[in-house]
Amino acid sequence: MNRWPPYGLWLLLACACLPAWGQDDPATPDAGTITRVGTTAAQFLKLGVGARAIALGGAYVAESSDLSSLYWNPAGLARLHGSGVQLNKTRYLAEVDYNMAAFGTEIRGVGSVGLAILLLDSGNMAVRTEAEPDGTGEQFKVQSLAIQTTFARSLTDRFSIGGSLKFIQERIWHSAASAFAFDIGTLFTTPFDGVRLGASMSNLGPKMRMDGRDILFSEDPDPNTSGTAEIVNAQYRMDAHPLPLVFRVGLAWDAYDTGTHRVLVSTDAAHPNDNAEYINAGIEYSFRELIAIRFGYRSLFEPDSEQGLTAGASLQLHVDRSLRTSFDYAYADFGRLTETHWFTVNVSF
């Protein structure tokens, strides 16, 4: 049966998207927009996870229902029944490996708990200097890691909350920076048939500062004068940078649902601390919850964005009554930076 929500829903949707629609055009001289692009650390925390979420354009804060909710909205973990495992693999831009593994389980009468590990690895690169631009023979790599634990609970049959504590570390050769951060989220099933409202805040924590032996050096403070203090050990003063804090609010609507056929429409409005506001949107068609086709668009109204069209599909298999598996794929266009491909395996038991 086709279900059209009342005018109040469209008012909610307009309010969710108002921050992005109302921003000034940064191309105009009098806009005065300062986006602070490139001023935050741990940029890998902005990449997203889960092929389904990526295929929906990242519009997932209100639809979070699998273990990728640990990233998008921890309150979505409360919708987990039983236990599950999720594995994500992505060959990101510039042949960077970006992977995630997550586990979650329901504790009856208490809530749901989850654990996730995200890892970004650049692979080995040659060390080059001004004196040896072809390489010194040494190699280095860039690695970013996040380990998080999540708890979520349904307070009523319509409202759930969740929170995550995560350890974040970035490492470049022999130097590293680390911090602890929090995520928090809510999910609400509205009185409007098939409509869900979600909100989350991610990466609330202190600034990160690089430290390690790569910033150490020895120098003669006055090479023109002889004396006892000819060599002084010192280190470069590194700046501290904030985490990429982002607030998301979104709607998910089962626009058409007959039990056999279902059409989902979702949209998110995001407010990051290091860029302009933007909107993500996606649509999904599924047949008997066995196969699904998805399309989306990311970063609408974000100035100079290379992100855009997304697409994907999934296949779900019921091994027996208690064991289910699904395989998801997503494609994401990055304009002049080409594209990325995302693969996800879910196992529920």
C-alpha positions, 0 to 999 in steps of 0.5 A: 500500500502506498503511504503518503505522509502528512504535511507535517513530515514535509515540514520536518524534512524542510527543517532538517535541510534548512542549514544547508539550503540557507548557507551563503554562496561562498563564490560571492565576494560578500558571502564571508563563508569560512569552511575551515577545510583541512583544519581537523585531524583523523580525516579517516573518521569522515569516510563512512562505512557499510556498502548499504549506507554508502550506496544510499549516499550516506543518508543513514542516520535514521535508517541505521539498522545493521552493524554499520550503525556503530559509525552512523548512529549508535542508537541503531544498534538497539534494533539488533536482534540476536548477534551479528558480524560485519566485515567491510573492505574498501580500496579507497582513493590513491590505492589506500586500504580502508577496512572495518570489522564489527561485532554486536549482540543483544543482551535481553533486558539490558540492551545491545553492545557492539565492538568495531575496529576501523583501519586505514593503511596507505601501504609502503611509500618511499622516503624522499628528501630534498637531497635524494628525491628518488628515495633514500632506500627507506620506506614509511606508511600512514596508518589510522586506527579507531577501536570503539565500543558501543551500547544502545538501548530501546527506552520505548518501542519507538525511541532508542538511544546509544553511545560509543567510546572510541580510541583513535590513533594516527601514525606516520612513520615513527610519529603518532597522535592519539585521543579518546572520543565519544559518539551519541545518537537517538532514533525515533519511530514517528507516529507517521506510518513508516517514518523514522527520525534520527540524530547523531553527534560523532567524534566529540573529543580533545585535540590531537597532536603528533609526537615521536622521534621524527620531530626530534633534531640536534642543532648547534645554537650558535655555529659561529661561537665555540663552547661546550653547548655545541649540540642541543637536542630539540624538537619541532613544536607541533600544532594540536588539531581538533577531531572532525566533529559532525552533527547529523539529523535525518529522516527515513521513510518506507514510501511503499511497502507491500511485504513483497516490494518495499521502497525506502527514501532517506535524507540526512543534513550534516553540520561538520566543524571543518566544512559547510553544511551539506545534504545526503539523499538515497533511495532503495528498492527491495524485493522480499528483503532478498535483493535490493537496488540502491541509488544516492547522492552525497554532499549536496550544496557542499562547495567544491565537492568532488563527491556525488552519485552513489549506487549499489545492490545487495543479496541476502541469503537465509541459511536456516531459521537463525543464520542469515548472510548478506552481501552488499556492494556500493559504487561512489563517484569522486569526480576528478578523483575517479571512484571507489568500490565498497564491499560488505558481508553481514552475518546474523545469528 
